[in-house]
Amino acid sequence: MRIRRSIIWGKALNFEETQRLCEGAGDAICLDLEDGVAKGRKQEARVNAVKILRECNFHGKEKIVRVNDVHSPEFIADMNITIAEGLPDAIRIPKCEYVEDMLAVDGILSAIEAKAGIPENSIEVIAMIESPIGLRSAYDIAKSCERVTALNLGMEDLTRELGVLRRYRDDELDLIYARQKFVLDAMAAHVQAIDAVLLQMDGGDEATRTASIRSRQDGFTGRSCNNNVQAEEANRIYGPDPAYLEWSRRAKQAYEENASADLDMPTVDGKRICYAAYEKACDVVAYAGLIAEKEGKA
């Protein structure tokens, strides 16, 4: 499993800025070929993205490229040039709505991998859910093929299609059903649930922190970020809480010691550790280990 607490948006047209981002906190860097590139500069962005993927030192960070919508005239060129020549770790597909489109992408990526001589499913897919149709089909999209390993919520496009403002207050309760359905579909399909980038910066770091804490409690596993400051905060919030991690280690040890001695459920700090609580503690400890391993290799 890839660690994706923070995915920073990078500019495919700017090598130097991307290199600076790679030296920061983000778990992954996503080069944008879609909304972040003017129509007249798409080809330039494709070629420059290949240079970045090949020559930039990512310091162990995941390399992601957001291609254009599969129904746009730019999509095939994105795949034939940037993906086939740059071979990123994953692609981010915007406006995912139908399983048939995901299967078509899967076939194109399989052909690219075969030609490059790399194993099938080496290039993963992060499917962006940005419309009512996409949200309705989120589970099926996540299960469409093995290489889909994450769903990514796109709040700007979703709120546009719903005809509502995107609000950064009240816990976004006006869209709680959409957000919770997204998370539940991702978890049911055993893929990651990536929250949208925060575009409104009023309130500064505290607003960013509050939104991410709420997002984590809703079940999101990470979020898109604008910069290294947001990435540092996301890494802390979407990673295991230090106090909870310490408790989980003690709970795991206590349960295993009692089980080996054929004793009843242990109690740790006033909480009884049933098997489900033990499994949760094991998950927390294992995830912390994956993060430590990743950061040790950076």
Summary of the structure (lengths in Angstrom):
residues: 298
radius of gyration: 20.2
end to end distance: 16.3
largest distance: 69.8
contacts: 966
relative contact order: 0.11
helix: 54%
strand: 15%
